[in-house]
Amino acid sequence: MLYVWLLAGLRGLFQSPVLPRAVSSVFHVVLFAGLAWAFPRALRSAPRLAWAFALLLLTILVMPMAVRWLDDGMETSLTLCLISLLVFSISRLGHTQQISNRSFAWLFILGLVATLARVEFLLLMAVASLTLFFVRYESASPGGLRARLRLAISCAAPLFGSIVAAGVIYLSMHALIPDTAIAKADAQAPWMSTLHATTSVFVSAMSMGVILLLFWLLTAAAVVVYKRRVSLSMLAANSPFPLVLALAIHRGQEVQGVRYFVWTLIFPILWNILELRWSEAQPRRLPAQMLKFAAYGVVCLLLIAAPIESILLHREFRAREQSFAEFRTQHLERLSSLKLVAFDVGYIGYFTQSPLCDMAGLVNGRASAALPFEDRVKVCAAEHPNYAFVSGFSLWELGNDLDLKGWSICSEYDFANLRAPDLHFLIASPEATAEVCRAAGATPRPLEAILHPAPQ
């Protein structure tokens, strides 16, 4: 919700389809610059390993995959900025004598703003509050029940702010979980499918996926080695990833990108790095050597990944750039009065402003989001659309419920990803072919040219 408010405000000043991407890029720069400024001040008395981890994290944030996922027009870079502020705050306050009213208010505001940016941060603020409580409890255990209660209340400021934000979201949207999450969840889906999808997106995201995951495990191991124990605060701070993965499996949530998990890794990585400041005991020789070699291993993985990511992303960005340029040169706004059915609604919805039936269930309300995919396709087909924007899979699904005989292809666009091209087709009914193809500036081709059997 916060990101939508921000974009809506800026759109009054900048009428450009690249506005979301520009805003996310600005927050990416702010994230990197902020961490580069904050780490030297926070790690003055930290062991050299903490400095090495800080440099590794900064390196990951400028890898090609970081550009791919933090500059894509979504709110990911904004949320990571808010998480960084939260981690530095609770790390500092965890080792102070008391939490002042001013600090309480700051944590409350952080919890409020962060949850307005992403509603799942209600979970993160609970984790942050619990982590802060355990840190303070472990460093100076309060005596009586009343003292412990006061400590718990003072540490729960982020959670209190998050609860207020959840109330604002519910009053505004009449629901806490967004329609997009409902549409992308299937509680009947086998747990292995969610696990397989998660593994796939982590591997394909490379430095922002599997390498970041390994780096998180390395920083967690370093805290255990330097502290010589597994503390409750350490377990709490490192719980977001397994918790979110378990929730995704329970809900049968579709995992379509690593952005859904990046925050669950950045939060504990930052906390682990900062927590190394407070290690008093020297680590044993063998574990310290193993940590050192593991850090070198992460460096080697990044060196290997950098050229691979650069080549793959150059190909992907080039194809998407060409498709975006094609959208901008066409005059699809002329189709605003025609009924549209689509699967990927972003570009086509922006450039046409047509009444739209979304087969993915993301923009047509909660009732549509709650329907199974096959039923949504039937509903969209029953509206007798004038034209459609579909890829291979969604085209075949639409053809099961809508007679596409005589339909024509007016244009095609490549939404390439890392694995392969992802062709999307602008197709029109016989009655609307002339108007749609004229807006696209193309000569119609028969749709039968690309129809093929159902994908296996």
N, C-alpha and C positions, 0 to 999 in steps of 0.2 A: 504494500500500500504506500509506504514512504517513497519508494522509487517512482511509482506512478504519479504521485503528487509532484515530485521533483521534475519529472519529464513534462508534465502538463504545464507547470509554471514556466519552464524554459521554452516550451513550444510557442508561447506567446511572443517570445523574442527571436527565436530561431526556427523558421519554417523549413526544416530539412529532414529528409528521411534518414540521414546519417546521425541525427541527434543522439539517439540512445548509444550508439557505438562511441561517439565522441565523449559523452558523459562517463561511460564506463572506462574509457582510456584515461581520462583525467583522474579518476579515483585510483586506477592502477598506478599511475605516477605518484599520486599522494601516498599510497600504501608503501611503495618502495622508498620514497624519500623520507617518509616518517620513520620507518624502521631503521634506515641508514643513519638517521639523526638520533634515534632513541637508544639503539643498541650500545654505542660507545659510552653513553651516560649511565646506562643501567648495568653494564658489565665491567665496570672499572676494577672491581676486586674479584672478578670471577676467574676460574681456571681457564687455561688456554683452550681447552676443549669447547667451552661455551662460546668463545670467540670464533672458533672454527665452525661450530654449528650455525652461528649467526651469519657468517659469510656464505655457508652452504644454502641457507634459506634465502638469502638475498639473491644468490645465483639462480636458484629455482624460479624466483619471481621474475627473472628477466629471460628465462628460456623461451623458445618459440611457443611451446605449449601454454605457457603462462599468458602470452599474447592471445593465443587462440581462445582461452577460457575466461580471461579477465577483461578482454577488450571486445567482447562479442555483443555488447548492447544490453546484456542482462545486469542484474544488481549484484553479481558476485563480488566484484572489486569493492563496492560500497560496503557490503557486509563484512568483508575481511578487514577493512579499515576500522569498523566499529568493534570487531573482535579484538583487534590489536590494542585499541584503547582499553578495552575491558581487561585483557590479560595483564597489561602493564599496571593497571590500577589495582587489581586484586593481588598481584605479586608484591607490590609495594606495601599495600595495606595489611597483607598477611603477616608482616614482620614489624609493624608499628605497635606502639603501646596501646592505642585505642583508635577506634574509628570515629572521627569527629562528625558533627552534624553536616558540615560542608562535604566531607567525603561520602557520607550516606546519601546526600542529595545527588552528588555526581553519579554514584553507582545506580541510583534510582532512575535518573535521566538516561543513562546508558542502556539500562534494561528496557526502558520504555521505547526509545528510539530504535534499538536493534530489533525488537520484536515487531515494530511497525514495518521494518524492512523485510523481515521473514518471520512468519508466524511460528515456524518450528524452533525459533530461538527461545520460545517459552521453555523448552527442554534445556537449552544451553544455559539460560539464566539460572535454572535450578541447579545445574551442574556447577556453575560458577559460584553460586551462593554456598553450596555444600563444600566446594574446594576451599573457599575462604574460611569457612567455619572450622574445617579440619586443620588448616594451617595454624590458625590462631589457637585452637584447642591443644594442638600438639606442642606448640612453643610455650604456652603458659596456661595449663589446664585450670579453669576456674573451679572454685571450691564447691559452692552450693548449687541447688537447683535453680534458684533465682538468678544467680550469676550466669549460669549456662543459658538460661532463657534469654537474658539480655544480650549475651553474645550471639545467639542464634538470630535474634531479631536484627541486630546491627549488621550481621553478615548477609541477611536476606534481602538487602536493598535492591540488587538486580532483579531478583524474583518478584518483589513487590511492583517494581516498574513494569516488568513483563506482564504481570497479571492485569494491571491497568491498561496496557496496550492491547491485551487480548480482549478486554471489555470494549475498548474503542472499536476494534475490528469487528466484534460480534454485533455491536449496535449499528455499525455502518453497513456491514455486508449480510447481517442476519445469519451468519454462520462463521465458525472459527476456521474449519478446514476449507481451503479454497476449492472452487469447482474443478480446477485443473488437477488437483490431487485426487479428487473423487473420480474423475474421468480416467486417470492413469492407474487406478487401483483395481485389483481383482482378487478378493480374498480366497477365491477357489483355485487360484493359480498355484501350481506346485512350487514348493520353496526352492527347489533346485533351479527353476527358471530365473528367479530373482537373483540367486547367487551367481548363476552363469552370466546374467546380464551385467552384474556388478563387476565380476572378474573381467569381462570383455571391455567395459569402459575404462577400467583402471589400466589394463594393458595398453589399450589404444591411446590413452592420455600420456603415457610414458613419464616424463619428468613431473607432470602434475598429477600423475596417477600412481603407478606401481612404485616409482622411485620415491615419491613423497610418502607413500605408505611405509616403505622400508626406512626412510629417514625418521619418521615418527617413532617406529619401533626402536631405532638406534638411540634417539634422545631419551626415550623412556628407560631403556637399559642403562644409559649413562646416569640418570638420576638414582637408580637403584644401586649402582656400583659406588657412586660418590657418597650417597647417604648410608650405604650398607644396610638398608632395610627397605621393605615395601610398606609405605605409609598409607593411611586412609586418604590423605590429601592427594597423593600421587595417583591412587586408584580412581578417585573421583575425577581429577583433571583429565585423565586419559580414557574416560568412559564414553565420550560422545560417539566415536566411530562404531564400537560394537553395539551400542544402544540403538543408533539410527539404522544400522544394518539389520538388527533383529526386528525393529518396527517395520522396515521395508519388506522383509520376508513375511512377517505376520499379515501385512495388508496386501501382499502381492503387488507391491508398487512397481510400476515401470521405472527403470533406471536408464535414462536416455543420454546421460552425460555425467562426467565426473564432477560437475558443478554442485550436484546434490550432496557430495561427500567432502568437498575441499575444506569447508569450514570445520568439519569434524576432525580434521588432521591439523589444520593451522592452529587451532586453539590449544591442543595439548603440546604441539611442537614449541610454540612460543612459551608456554608455561614451563615446560621442561628446561628450556634454555635458560630462562630467568631463574629457575629454582636452583640451578647449579651454583649460583652466587652464594647460596646459604649453606653449602656443604662445608662442614668443619673437618671431617676426617679425610685423610689422604687415601685414595683408592689403592687396593692391592695391585701388585705389579702385573700379574697375569691378566686380570680383567681390564686394567687400564690399557695394556698392549692390544688386547682384542678390540676394545673400543676404537683405538687409534687406527688399526687395520680396517675396521668396518667403515670408519669415516673415509679412509682412502678409497675403499670400495665404492662408496656413494659418489665420490669425485670421479672415479673412472666411469661409472654408469652415466653420469651427466656428460662427460666428454664424448662418450659413444653416442648418447642420445641426441646431442645438439645438432650434428650434421644431418642425422636421419630426420629429425623433426623439421629442420629447415627445408629439406627437399620436399617432404610430404606436404607441409603446410603451404609452401610456395605454390605447389600444384593445386591444392584446395582453394587457396585464396584467389588464385588467378581465374579459376573456373567460376567462382562465386562473383568475382568482380565483373566478369563478362556478363553473367546473368543479371546482376544488379544494374549494369549499364543498359542492358536491353530493356528492363522494366522502365527505366527513366526516360528512354528515348521513345517508347511507345505512348499511346494516348488512351490508356485503359480507363481513365476517369470518365470517358464517354459511356462506359458500361454501368454507370451508377444506378440506373433504373432497372437493370436486368437481375434476375434471380441467379445466385451463384451457389454451388456446392463445392466444398474444398476439403482437403485433408490438412495441408500445411497452410494456415490462414494468414500468416504474418504479412508477407510481401503482397500477395494478391488482394488481401483485405485493405491494406494501406493504399495501394495504387488505384483500386477500382471504387472503393466505398460502396460496393453493392450490398444489398440484403443478402446475408450469408448464412448458409446452413453448414455447420462444421461437423464433419464425420468423426473427428477426434473428440468432440464434446467439450471443447475448451472455452467457447465464447457464447454459447446459446443458453446459459442458465443451468441451475442445479438439476432440474428434471432431466435435461438432455445429458448432463455429465453422468448421472446415475444409471443411464441405460447401458446395456452391453453394446459393444461396438457394432455387432450385426444389426441390432435394433435401431441404432442411430442412423446407419446407412439406409435402412428401410424408410425411416422418417424423412430423411433428406430426399430420397428418390420420390417419395409420395408428394413432395412439394413441386414436382415438375420443373426443375431448374432450367434456365435458358443456356447456361454454360457451366463448366466445371474446371477445377484446377486440381489435378491428380497426378500421382506417381504410379509406378507399375502395379504395386499391391492394391492401393486404394482404387485404381481404375478397374481392376478385376472385380473387387468387392462391389463397386457401384454398378458394374455391368450385370451382377446377379439380380439386382432389384430394379434397374432402370434400362429400358430398351435403348441401346446406343446405336441401333441401326441407322445409318445415314448421318451420324455425327461426324464432325471434321476436326482435324488438328489445325489450330491457328498459330501456335507458337510452342516452343519448348525451351526449358531452362535447366541448367545443370547445377543442382545444389550439392556439389561434390563434397564427400567426406574423405577421411583418411583412407578408407578401404577401397572405395570405388566411386565412379560417377553415380549421381542420384538424379536421374532425369525426371522432371515434372512437365506435364503437358497442359496447355490451355486448349480445351476442346469445347465445341459449341454444337448445340442442337441444329437440325436442318433449318428451323425458322430463324435462328439467331446467328447462323454462320457468317453471313455477309457483314453484319454489324460488328461482331466480335473480331473477325479477321481484319476488317478495315481498321479497327482501333489498334490491333496488334501490328498493323502494317505488313501483313504477310498474306501469301496466297494459301487458301485452304487445301489441306490434304486429307484423303479419306482416313478415318480412324482405324479401319480394318488393317491398315498397314502395320500397326504396332500391337494389335490385340494378339494375345498368345494364351496358352493354357494357364491354369492357376499355378502360382508358385508353390513348390513343395516345401 
